[in-house]
Amino acid sequence: MKKIVLNLGKFMYFFCAMFMMMSFYSQAYIDPSATTYVIQAVGAVVIALGAMLTVFRHKIAAFFKKGKGTEEKKEIHFEDDETKSE
């Protein structure tokens, strides 16, 4: 019961604070080029986070695969043309 009251209090505080902040009128103008810049910045952050998560996902997968089974290393042998003809 105490947890519900605490969560309800947090919600009411957040709701009232946001309501007060959003109720003020602003005489501001956002330039379209500024909006484009913000969209590009957000897109760059999303792409960077996606790349970072992919890298860490591969590292974590490699860590868990490292201990499984005995994998033999495959060696590639190239024959020289001179040894083939003899």
Secondary structure, 3 states (H helix, E strand, C coil): CHHHHHHHHHHHHHHHHHHHHHCCCCCCCCCHHHHHHHHHHHHHHHHHHHHHHHHHHHHHHHHHHHCCCCCCCCCCCCCCHHHHHC
